[in-house]
Amino acid sequence: INAEYMGSIDTEFLSIMEPAPPVDAYKAFGRGSAAGNAIFRLYHKPTKPSTFDAELAKILADQRKAREAAEREMLHPKPVPKSRAFVPVPRPNGRRPFVEDKLPFRHSAPPRPHRKPLHVIEAELRAASRLPPLTPECTRRAILPEDKSRYQLMLEFGGELPPPIKKPATPPPPPTPPPPMAPTAIFAAIVEEIEDRKAVLDEMRRSGKKNRDAEAKIKQEISHRVVELKKLDRLIREGL
C-alpha cells in the first residue's frame, strides 16, 4: 500500500477500525484475582495527588540521625551471661557470701539523682515518729444494742419517743422473826449458862490462878441470870 492510496482512505474510517483499549478487560477475571488486579492497575492510574513533603522528610531524617548519635554516646553496660550471673546460694553454717561473689557493677554504680540518700530517709522517719497521729482519737461512744433499738423506734414512729415511766421499786419484805421460845425452854437455857459459869469458877479455883476481875465479872453474870430465872419462874407460875 503506497502513500497515495493510504491518503485516499478516510481517516475517520481508520479510527473506527482501530480496536479500543481493553479498559474493562479486568472484569473478565475479577478484581479479586491476580490477573484482574494487574490489568486494572495497568489501565487505571491513580489520580490522588501525592502527599510526600521533601522538606519534612529531611527534618525527620536529621532528627533520627541525632537520636541515634545520642543513643550511641549513652552508657550501655555489658550484659552478664547467665553462666556467670550471681545466684544467691545459701552457704553452710550460715557463712555470708564473699564480696567478690557479687557483681562489681552493682556496688560501683553511682547513686541515682532522684533517689534520697539513707541519712535523709532516716531523718524523715525520726521526725515523723515525733508527730501526733494523723487519725484523731474517737470521742464518740460506741453504739450499744439498746441504742440500736431506740434508733429503730425513732425511724418507725418518726421522732424521739418519750422516756418510759419507771415504776417505783417494791421494798423487800421484812425478815421473818424467829418463832418465840417457850418459857420453859428459856428457863432451861439460862440454867445451863449458870452451870457453865460455875464450872469455869471451880476450874479457876482448883488451878490456883486467882483473877479477881474475871471472878467478879463471872459472878455478876451469874447474878443477872438468877434475876432472869426469878422473873421467868413467876411468869411460868402465872401462866399455869
Secondary structure, DSSP 8 states (H G I E B T S, - for coil): --HHHHHHS-HHHHHHHS----TTGGGGT-TTSHHHHHHHHHH----S-----HHHHHHHHHHHHHHHHHHHHS-------GGG-------GGG----GGGS-HHHHHS---TTS--HHHHHHHHHHHHTS--SS----S----HHHHHHHHHHHHHTS-----------------------HHHHHHHHHHHHHHHHHHHHHHHHHT---HHHHHHHHHHHHHHHHHHHHHHHHHHHH-
